Amino acid sequence: MANRRFRVPAGVTDWAIAVGVAVTLLIAGLSGEHPTQDAGLAYVLLVGSGLVLVLRRRRPVAVLAVTGLCALAYQALRVDVPVVAFLFAVYAAVRAGHRLVTVVAAVLMLVTMPIAVLVTTPDMPVSAALAHSRGALEIAWIVAAFAAGEALRQAEFRADEAERTREQAALRRANQERLHIARELHDSLTHQISVITVQATVAVHLARKRGEPVPDALVAIEQAGREAARELRATLEALRDDGKVSAHGLDQVPELVERARTGGLAATLTVEGQPHTLPVAVDRTAYRIVQESLTNVARHAGAATASVRIGYRPGALAIQVDDDGRALPSAPPTPGVGLLGMRERVSALGGRLRAEPRDEGGFTVEAELPVDQPA
């Protein structure tokens, strides 16, 4: 069994830290000296400044202000407890990128803390108020929290930058590979397809010039060669143009059926429902399903007839291609690249595909592709 890293949800961690800080502050307040008449208010301020930390990721500046005010208040009440919650708030605000606001808030708190103590305790000497606020120690703690937040912010920034660099490098490699594939296809297939098309065209031309009947197979080879050349050009353009494929669609299915007829297959096309504009991916996938199905019929089925049905249904497009070939349930065909490609295309769109022999003989390809209901 593969090892899985267990991660504590961020919300659980935030609550654990907030409650932990609140409990720590409360214990520190209970164990120290404090005016009994203000004990209840002091405890509320201590616990509140800790619990508000649960919002430090979503509202770092607000939490910074609240913890700072709470710290001023309980220090003014002469509750000698370190400003722990404010330090967490400083760390969170700096990590979130609010450095200037954090510096201003820290300076204001350090300056106003002895003043608040003097206001609430007028008879206290100034030196005692300064000692109570522990200015130098508070500054050191705040600087440490600021530095920790800035260090982690910089580390996260560098990690994000490294991830962007990796993505850009992967994209460049993918672009280079696409261009390499395009060059290979152009150098190898384009020439061979052109030779086949030219030879078939010349043969058809010579037969007609001599008044001889032109074999249907030869005409089919010529037309298939031209179509293959168009397909290859479109593929090469897509590879050179960031993978943006120029789409074939259902409007070209009649041409597929007509070419099948030219090749000697009695093919029919039936359209059910009201045709409407389809998403490009659905339109192209439907075309590919019909194209691959008719190609398989011509190559492997030994069929005399084939029927293509396109059904426009509410929220879905249905495609069905049947033939009367020699396929039988007792001897299902070995799945090839064509069927695999159809299944991958249909699955990518969230549809379903059924491709299997029928009990009475022949083969059926049936697909249903989900589409949005047109307005």
C-alpha positions, 0 to 999 in steps of 0.5 A: 500500500502506497504511503500517503502524507496526512495533512491537518486541515488549515482550519483545524490548525488555526483553531488549535493555535488560537485556543492554545494562545488564549489558554496560555494567556489566561494561565499567565494572567491568572498566575500573575499579579492583577487588580482584582476589580478589573480581573474579569475584563482582563480575562476577557481581553486575554482570551479574546486576543487569542481566539481572534487569531483564528481569522489571521489568514483571512483578515490579517490586518484586522486581527493585527488591530484587534490583538494590538488593542487588546494588548494595550487594554490589558497592559493598561489594566496592569496585567503583566502578560506578554503580548503573545497574540499580537506577535502571532498577528505580526507574523501573519500580517507580514507573511500576507505581505502587509509589511508597512501596515505591520511596522506602523501598528507595532510602532504605535503600540510600543509608543502608546503602551506606556501612555495607556498605563499612565492614563489608567494609573496616574499615580504611577511614576513614568519609569515604572510605566516604562518598565511595566511595558518592557519596551526593549523586550517587546521590540525584540519579540516584534522584530523576531515575529516580523523576521519570521513572517518575512522569511516565510513569505520570501520562501513561499514566493521563491517556491511559487517562482520555481513552480512557474519556471518549471511550468514555463520550461515544460511548456517550452519542451512541449512546444519544441516536441510539437514542432518536432512532430510536425516536421517529422510528419511533414517530411515523411507522410506528406510526400507519401500521401502526395505520391499516392494521390497523384498516381491515383489521379493520373490513373483516373485521368488516363482511364477516362482519356482512353474511354475505359471505365474507371474502377470505383476503388481507384476513385475512392483511393484518389478521394481518400488521398485528397482527404488525407492530405487535407487532414494532415495539413490541418494537423500540421497547422494545429501542431504549429499553432499551439495545438488549436485544431481546425475542426471538422464537424457534423456538417461534413458527415454527408461527405463521409457517407458519400465517399463511403458510397463511392468506395462501394458501400451502400451507406445512408445518413439519417438525421433526427431532431432539430439540428442546432449549433454544438460545442466545437469539441462535441461537433468534432468528436461526433465527426470523428466517431462517424469517420472512424466507424465508416473506415472500420466498416470499409477495412474490416467488416466485409459489409455491403450496407451501413447506416449512420444516424445522428440524433439531436436530443434534449441535452445530448447528441446521439450517434449510431453507425450500423453495418451488416458485416461479418462480426458476431457476438461469439467472435468479438473483434480485437479492440484497435487504436480506432476504437480506443481513440473513440472511447478516449474522445467520448470519455473526455466529454463525459459521454458514453460509447458502445461498440460491439457486434449484434446478435443478428450479425454486423457491428454497432457503434453507438455514442451519446455526447452531453451538450448544453441545451440551446437557447 
